[in-house]
Amino acid sequence: MSSPFPKLFITDLDGTALGGGYRPYAKLPPAFSAFLHRLAERGCMWATCTTWDAQAQFNLIDASPDAPPPSYLIAGSGLGIFTFQAGERTPVEPYTAIMAQRSAETVRAFLRPLIRDVCARFDCGKMSFNGYWFSMTVQDEETERMAAYMGEQASRYPDLRIEVIAEENRFYTHPAFLRKETAVLELLRLTGLDPNEVAIAGDERMDLGMMEAHITAHAICPGNAHPEVKERVLALSGAAGTASCSDGVIEAFGSLAQARGWSQ
C-alpha cells in the first residue's frame, strides 16, 4: 500500500547508526552518510535520539562532514533537544531548560545518594557518571549480589530507572522521566508532523518507547536489534534488516520503501 515518503527520519546511534565494525566509531559510516543524503534529496529531515550528551553528538557531526547536518539532535534520552542549522547548535526552549532543572533535582535528591550507597557496597570494576547517568561494573563474584540489591533499589527509588545487565556485570541508572519518546513527541509537536510522516530506527529496549503507533508509522531496526525491538517493529508493520547496525538500517529502510511504495 502506497504512503507518502517520510518527512523526518529519527535514529539512535549506538548499535543503530554506529557500530558494525566501522572505524573510527565516532564518525558516521560512509554508506550511512550517503543514505542520509538520499533522504535529504527526497525532502526528508533527519534527527538523532540517543543517550549521548549534546557535546558528544556535536563532535560526531563535526567528524562526519560527508553527512548532511541533522535538523535536530535529541540528547541524554530526552534531556535536551537542539536545532542544528548552518552550523549553529541551539537548544529548544523552554523544553531543554525545564528538563535540565528536573534532572538536577532528581540527581540531587535520589541519584547521588544511590551512587554513594553502591560505591560503598561493591568493589567497582569501572564506572562512569556524566551528571545524570551513572553506570558501574562489579567483580564477577559480586554480580549475583549486585543484581539482587539493585533490584531492591528499583522499588526504593521510583524516581530512578535502574537496569541490570547481568551478563556484563553491570547496572546503569538515571532519572526515570528521561525517556526518548518524551522528546520525540515534543519534536512532533514542534514540527507539526504526524506519525505517518515519521520513520524511526533503533536497536535497544530503550528505543521501544519511541516505536509506538502514536509516534511513528514507520519503525525499522537492524539485524542486531534486541528481540523485543524486532517484535515491536514487525508488530507495527515495519521492517527489520538482517545486517548489523547502519547496514541493517539501510537494508530495512529499503524494504520498507518497497512495501510502502516510496521507490515509485
C-alpha positions as CSV (number, residue, x, y, z in Angstrom):
1,M,0.0,0.0,0.0
2,S,1.5,3.4,-1.0
3,S,2.0,6.1,1.5
4,P,3.8,9.5,1.5
5,F,7.6,9.5,1.8
6,P,8.6,10.4,5.4
7,K,9.4,14.0,6.2
8,L,11.5,13.1,9.3
9,F,13.9,10.2,10.0
10,I,15.0,9.7,13.6
11,T,17.8,7.4,14.5
12,D,19.5,6.0,17.6
13,L,23.3,6.0,17.5
14,D,25.0,3.1,19.4
15,G,24.1,-0.2,17.6
16,T,21.9,1.6,15.0
17,A,23.7,4.3,13.1
18,L,27.1,3.4,14.7
19,G,28.8,0.1,15.1
20,G,29.2,-2.9,12.8
21,G,33.0,-2.7,12.7
22,Y,33.3,0.7,11.0
23,R,36.2,2.9,12.2
24,P,36.5,5.4,13.6
25,Y,33.5,4.8,15.8
26,A,32.9,8.5,16.4
27,K,32.0,9.1,12.8
28,L,29.0,8.2,10.7
29,P,29.9,5.3,8.3
30,P,30.2,6.5,4.6
31,A,27.2,4.4,3.4
32,F,25.0,5.8,6.2
33,S,26.1,9.3,5.2
34,A,25.1,8.6,1.6
35,F,21.8,7.2,2.8
36,L,21.1,10.4,4.7
37,H,21.8,12.4,1.6
38,R,19.3,10.3,-0.3
39,L,16.7,11.1,2.3
40,A,17.5,14.8,2.1
41,E,17.1,14.7,-1.7
42,R,13.6,13.4,-1.1
43,G,12.8,16.3,1.3
44,C,13.2,14.2,4.5
45,M,14.9,15.8,7.5
46,W,16.9,13.6,9.9
47,A,17.5,13.7,13.7
48,T,19.2,11.8,16.4
49,C,17.7,10.4,19.6
50,T,20.3,8.8,21.8
51,T,21.7,8.6,25.3
52,W,24.7,10.6,24.2
53,D,25.0,14.1,25.6
54,A,24.8,17.1,23.3
55,Q,28.6,17.9,23.0
56,A,29.4,14.3,22.1
57,Q,26.9,14.5,19.3
58,F,28.2,17.8,18.1
59,N,31.7,16.2,17.9
60,L,30.2,13.3,15.9
61,I,28.6,15.6,13.4
62,D,31.8,17.7,13.1
63,A,33.7,14.4,12.4
64,S,31.2,13.4,9.7
65,P,31.4,16.1,7.1
66,D,30.2,13.7,4.4
67,A,26.8,13.6,6.0
68,P,24.1,16.3,5.7
69,P,23.7,18.1,9.0
70,P,20.8,16.9,11.1
71,S,17.8,19.2,11.7
72,Y,17.6,18.2,15.3
73,L,19.6,16.4,18.0
74,I,17.9,14.7,20.9
75,A,20.5,14.2,23.7
76,G,20.5,12.4,27.0
77,S,17.5,10.2,26.2
78,G,15.3,13.2,26.1
79,L,17.2,15.6,28.4
80,G,17.6,18.2,25.6
81,I,16.6,19.0,22.1
82,F,18.9,21.0,19.8
83,T,18.4,22.5,16.4
84,F,21.4,22.2,14.1
85,Q,21.2,24.7,11.3
86,A,24.0,26.5,9.4
87,G,26.5,25.2,12.0
88,E,24.5,26.8,14.8
89,R,23.5,24.5,17.7
90,T,20.6,26.0,19.6
91,P,18.7,24.4,22.5
92,V,14.9,24.2,22.0
93,E,13.3,26.1,24.9
94,P,11.6,26.0,27.3
95,Y,11.8,22.2,26.9
96,T,15.6,21.8,27.4
97,A,15.8,24.2,30.4
98,I,12.8,22.5,32.1
99,M,14.3,19.1,31.6
100,A,17.7,20.2,32.9
101,Q,16.1,21.6,36.1
102,R,14.1,18.4,36.7
103,S,17.2,16.3,36.1
104,A,19.3,18.4,38.6
105,E,16.6,18.0,41.3
106,T,16.3,14.2,40.8
107,V,20.1,13.7,40.7
108,R,20.5,15.7,44.0
109,A,17.6,14.0,45.8
110,F,18.0,10.4,44.6
111,L,20.8,9.6,42.2
112,R,23.7,10.9,44.2
113,P,22.6,9.1,47.4
114,L,22.3,5.9,45.5
115,I,25.7,6.3,44.0
116,R,27.3,6.8,47.4
117,D,25.5,3.7,48.6
118,V,26.5,1.3,45.9
119,C,30.1,2.6,45.8
120,A,30.4,1.7,49.5
121,R,28.8,-1.7,49.0
122,F,30.6,-3.2,45.9
123,D,34.1,-3.5,44.5
124,C,33.9,-1.4,41.4
125,G,35.4,-2.6,38.1
126,K,34.5,0.5,36.0
127,M,32.2,3.4,36.5
128,S,31.0,6.4,34.6
129,F,28.9,9.4,35.6
130,N,28.1,12.3,33.3
131,G,26.0,14.3,35.7
132,Y,22.7,12.5,35.2
133,W,23.6,8.9,34.0
134,F,25.5,6.5,36.2
135,S,26.9,3.1,35.2
136,M,29.0,0.7,37.2
137,T,30.5,-2.8,36.7
138,V,31.4,-5.1,39.6
139,Q,33.7,-8.0,40.0
140,D,32.5,-11.3,38.6
141,E,31.9,-12.8,42.1
142,E,29.6,-9.9,43.0
143,T,27.3,-10.0,40.0
144,E,24.6,-12.0,41.6
145,R,24.6,-9.9,44.8
146,M,24.6,-6.7,42.8
147,A,21.7,-7.8,40.6
148,A,19.6,-8.7,43.7
149,Y,20.5,-5.5,45.5
150,M,19.8,-3.2,42.6
151,G,16.5,-5.0,42.0
152,E,15.5,-4.0,45.5
153,Q,16.6,-0.4,44.9
154,A,14.3,-0.1,41.9
155,S,11.3,-0.1,44.2
156,R,13.1,2.1,46.8
157,Y,13.9,4.7,44.1
158,P,10.9,5.0,41.8
159,D,12.2,8.3,40.6
160,L,15.2,6.5,39.0
161,R,15.3,4.0,36.2
162,I,17.6,1.1,37.3
163,E,18.6,-1.5,34.7
164,V,20.8,-4.5,35.5
165,I,22.8,-6.2,32.7
166,A,23.9,-9.3,34.5
167,E,25.9,-10.8,31.6
168,E,28.1,-7.7,31.6
169,N,28.3,-7.5,35.5
170,R,26.9,-4.0,35.1
171,F,24.0,-1.8,36.0
172,Y,23.0,1.7,35.0
173,T,20.7,4.3,36.4
174,H,19.3,7.7,35.5
175,P,16.2,9.9,36.3
176,A,13.2,7.8,35.3
177,F,11.5,10.7,33.5
178,L,14.3,10.8,30.9
179,R,12.6,8.8,28.1
180,K,13.3,9.1,24.4
181,E,9.6,9.2,23.5
182,T,9.1,12.3,25.6
183,A,11.5,14.3,23.4
184,V,10.2,12.7,20.1
185,L,6.7,13.7,21.0
186,E,7.9,17.3,21.6
187,L,9.7,17.2,18.3
188,L,6.5,16.1,16.6
189,R,4.6,19.0,18.3
190,L,7.3,21.5,17.2
191,T,7.3,20.3,13.6
192,G,3.6,19.6,13.3
193,L,4.3,16.2,11.8
194,D,2.0,13.2,12.4
195,P,3.2,9.6,12.9
196,N,2.7,8.7,9.2
197,E,5.3,11.3,8.3
198,V,8.0,9.9,10.7
199,A,10.4,7.0,10.4
200,I,12.3,5.8,13.4
201,A,15.3,3.4,13.7
202,G,16.5,1.8,16.9
203,D,18.0,-1.4,18.3
204,E,17.7,-1.5,22.1
205,R,14.8,-1.7,24.6
206,M,15.3,2.0,25.4
207,D,14.1,2.7,21.9
208,L,10.8,0.9,22.4
209,G,9.0,3.9,23.7
210,M,9.5,5.9,20.5
211,M,8.3,2.9,18.5
212,E,4.6,3.3,19.3
213,A,1.8,3.8,16.8
214,H,1.0,7.2,18.1
215,I,4.6,8.3,17.4
216,T,5.6,6.6,14.2
217,A,4.0,4.5,11.4
218,H,7.4,3.5,10.0
219,A,9.6,1.7,12.5
220,I,12.8,-0.1,11.4
221,C,15.7,-1.8,13.1
222,P,19.0,-3.6,12.2
223,G,19.7,-7.3,12.5
224,N,21.5,-6.9,15.8
225,A,18.4,-5.3,17.5
226,H,17.1,-6.7,20.7
227,P,14.4,-9.4,20.2
228,E,11.8,-7.1,21.8
229,V,12.6,-4.3,19.4
230,K,12.3,-6.6,16.4
231,E,8.9,-7.8,17.7
232,R,7.7,-4.3,18.1
233,V,8.9,-3.2,14.7
234,L,7.2,-6.1,13.0
235,A,4.0,-5.5,15.0
236,L,3.9,-2.0,13.6
237,S,4.3,-3.5,10.0
238,G,7.8,-2.0,9.9
239,A,11.0,-3.7,8.7
240,A,13.9,-5.4,10.3
241,G,17.2,-5.7,8.5
242,T,19.5,-8.8,8.5
243,A,22.8,-6.9,8.5
244,S,24.1,-5.2,11.7
245,C,23.9,-1.6,12.7
246,S,23.9,1.1,9.9
247,D,24.0,-1.5,7.1
248,G,20.9,-3.2,8.6
249,V,19.1,0.2,9.0
250,I,19.7,1.0,5.3
251,E,18.5,-2.5,4.3
252,A,15.4,-2.2,6.5
253,F,14.6,1.2,5.1
254,G,14.9,-0.2,1.6
255,S,12.5,-3.0,2.4
256,L,10.0,-0.6,3.9
257,A,10.3,1.8,0.9
258,Q,9.4,-1.1,-1.3
259,A,6.5,-2.2,0.9
260,R,5.2,1.4,1.2
261,G,5.6,2.3,-2.4
262,W,8.2,5.0,-1.7
263,S,10.5,4.0,-4.6
264,Q,7.9,4.6,-7.2
